[in-house]
Amino acid sequence: MPKTIYNIDVVNAKGELKTLQDYQGKPLLIVNVASKCGFTPQYEGLEALNETYKDKGLQILGFPSNDFGGQEPGTMEEIEQFCKLNYGVTFSLFDKVHAIGDDIHPLYDWLTSQSGPKEDVKWNFEKFLISKDGEVIGRYSSKVAPNDAELLQAIEKAL
């Protein structure tokens, strides 16, 4: 397992390999997303967070996953188009990942091992808030909306 989040490689929506090192020094909100979920309207709230806080340094990273109820069956091109047309998403989307199971992506393996409770992601739109120093400082269930007071307070503090 990587020692820090910054040692983890990811693939962006265009298929390019990136390292999370590129985000060092910025707070991150990492979310496993899906287009056909009851929580899908949270895209709107995530984009609102992006618009409000991007100039202050917050980076929102969306990782589509088909692990929960097969609710993200599309290709990356379809996912990007859906997000842009329906929710005006401009925050960073990445290639589909497994957030649970034997093929869990190293990012989600690291996130779940570094946060309390140390358990698997439960569903789509679970959120992990990462400090500027690369530490998990908050984990929020799918039921916590992007405009939830507790999450907003934690983001403000992380900035």
C-alpha positions in Angstrom: 0.0 0.0 0.0 1.3 3.5 -0.8 2.7 5.4 2.2 1.0 8.7 1.2 -1.9 9.7 -1.1 0.7 11.5 -3.2 2.3 8.2 -4.2 -0.9 7.0 -5.9 -1.3 7.0 -9.6 -4.7 7.6 -11.2 -5.9 7.8 -14.8 -7.9 10.9 -15.8 -11.0 10.9 -17.9 -8.9 11.3 -21.0 -7.0 8.1 -20.2 -3.8 9.9 -19.2 -1.8 8.6 -16.2 -1.5 11.2 -13.4 -0.1 11.2 -9.9 -1.9 12.6 -7.0 1.4 14.4 -6.3 0.0 17.0 -8.6 -2.5 18.0 -5.9 0.0 18.3 -3.0 -0.7 21.3 -0.9 -4.3 21.6 -1.8 -7.3 20.2 0.1 -9.1 17.4 -1.8 -12.7 16.2 -1.8 -12.6 12.7 -3.3 -16.0 11.2 -4.2 -17.0 7.9 -5.9 -19.7 8.9 -8.3 -22.4 7.2 -10.4 -24.8 8.4 -13.1 -27.8 6.2 -12.3 -28.0 6.4 -8.5 -30.5 8.1 -6.2 -27.6 10.3 -5.0 -26.7 11.3 -8.6 -28.2 14.8 -8.0 -25.3 15.4 -5.6 -23.3 16.3 -8.8 -25.1 19.6 -8.7 -24.0 20.3 -5.1 -20.4 19.1 -5.8 -20.2 21.5 -8.8 -21.6 24.3 -6.5 -18.8 23.5 -4.0 -16.3 23.5 -6.9 -17.5 27.0 -8.0 -17.4 28.3 -4.4 -14.0 26.9 -3.3 -11.9 26.2 -6.4 -10.2 29.7 -6.3 -9.4 29.0 -2.6 -7.6 25.8 -3.5 -10.2 23.0 -3.0 -9.9 20.3 -5.6 -12.9 18.0 -6.2 -12.0 14.6 -7.7 -14.7 12.4 -9.0 -14.1 8.7 -9.5 -16.9 6.9 -11.3 -17.5 3.4 -10.0 -19.9 0.6 -11.1 -19.4 -1.3 -7.8 -22.7 -0.4 -6.2 -25.8 -1.7 -8.0 -24.2 -1.4 -11.4 -25.2 2.3 -11.3 -22.3 3.5 -13.5 -22.4 1.3 -16.6 -21.3 4.0 -19.1 -18.0 4.7 -20.8 -16.0 7.6 -19.7 -17.1 9.6 -22.7 -20.8 8.9 -21.8 -20.1 9.7 -18.1 -18.4 13.0 -18.9 -21.2 14.0 -21.3 -23.9 13.1 -18.8 -22.2 15.2 -16.1 -21.6 18.2 -18.3 -25.1 18.2 -19.9 -27.1 17.5 -16.7 -25.1 19.1 -14.0 -22.5 21.4 -15.7 -19.7 19.6 -14.0 -16.3 21.2 -14.4 -14.4 19.5 -11.5 -12.0 16.7 -12.3 -13.4 13.4 -13.3 -11.2 10.3 -13.5 -11.4 6.9 -15.1 -13.7 4.3 -13.5 -12.3 2.5 -10.5 -13.3 -0.2 -8.1 -13.9 1.3 -4.7 -14.4 -2.1 -3.1 -13.6 -5.8 -3.6 -10.6 -7.8 -4.8 -9.8 -5.3 -7.5 -10.0 -2.2 -5.3 -8.1 0.7 -6.7 -5.0 1.6 -4.6 -6.6 5.1 -3.9 -9.6 3.5 -2.2 -7.5 1.0 -0.5 -5.5 3.8 1.0 -8.5 6.0 1.8 -10.4 3.3 3.6 -7.3 2.3 5.6 -6.6 5.9 6.7 -10.0 6.9 7.8 -12.2 6.0 10.7 -13.9 3.7 10.7 -11.6 1.5 8.7 -14.3 -0.1 6.6 -15.3 -0.4 2.9 -17.0 2.3 1.1 -20.7 1.6 1.5 -22.3 3.2 -1.6 -22.0 5.8 -4.4 -21.1 9.4 -3.4 -19.2 8.6 -0.3 -16.8 11.5 0.3 -13.3 11.8 1.7 -11.9 15.1 2.7 -8.1 15.3 2.5 -6.0 18.0 4.1 -3.3 20.1 2.4 -0.8 17.7 4.0 -2.4 14.6 2.5 -4.2 13.3 5.6 -7.8 12.1 5.6 -9.6 14.6 7.8 -13.1 13.6 7.1 -15.2 10.8 5.8 -18.8 11.4 4.9 -21.5 8.9 3.9 -23.6 9.2 0.7 -26.4 10.7 2.8 -24.3 13.7 3.6 -25.1 16.2 0.9 -22.4 18.5 -0.5 -24.1 21.5 1.1 -24.3 19.8 4.5 -23.2 22.2 7.3 -20.7 19.7 8.8 -19.0 19.2 5.5 -18.9 22.9 4.6 -17.4 23.7 8.0 -14.7 21.0 7.5 -13.9 22.3 4.0 -13.6 25.9 5.3 -11.3 24.7 8.1 -9.2 22.7 5.5 -8.7 25.7 3.4 
